Amino acid sequence: MMEAMGRFNDELRDAGILLAADGLKPSSAGKRIAFDGPGRTVIDGPFAETRELVAGFWLWEVKDMAQTIRAYGTMLRLVSIHVHQKGLK
């Protein structure tokens, strides 16, 4: 899978879509910070609920959601992704 993702990243870069991409360390290396008014609680990983942890990210520049869906369609559906648009526009 990693080889396929590497090739996919190369395709995105060559198409001028990929701005940044990286994997993330496991939750055991992370912290969760919760704020409650002026106080905060820091919880060390690993986290019990790992079913939906983010393992990495891509930052793409595309003209619209349709281009995103077309570009991701070439990934052979190896992983599922969540798509978030930047900004408040």
Secondary structure, 3 states (H helix, E strand, C coil): CHHHHHHHHHHHHHCCCEEEEEECCCHHHCEEEEEECCEEEEEECCCCCCCCCCCEEEEECCCCHHHHHHHHHHHCCCCCCCCCCCCCC
